[in-house]
Amino acid sequence: MKGLGSEGVWTLVMVLGLALVALSEVRAVHGAARLSPTQCKEERRLAVNTCKPIVFGQPPSPGCCERVRLSHYQCVCPVFTPRVANLINVNKAIKLFQSCGRRVPHHFKCGSLYFP
């Protein structure tokens, strides 16, 4: 995705992982929400700004974990092209998700990003 540096990519990985757990709950209660491209762009911007400290080795803040719970997977998954997915250490990403008390579903695929 244009204009999304490595900081943004790692932040979106965190957002994605935490949002995945909430996904099944949201679908069961509300169905799949459809957001406009503008709404998705704003969601990604808010997530990157709120969760940026994780890129510098800090644990996710409560605000970051909350932002992730509010984010929609359909806004995040398109970011993970094959090129971007190759930059991501999935094991590190899983540990980040766990630090927010979340578990990544086995065999989950989001864009070109695959969680074993």
Secondary structure, DSSP 8 states (H G I E B T S, - for coil): -TT--HHHHHHHHHHHHHHHHHHHHHHHHH------HHHHHHHHHHHHHHHGGGGGT----HHHHHHHHHS-HHHHGGG--HHHHTT--HHHHHHHHHHTT----TTEEETTEEE-
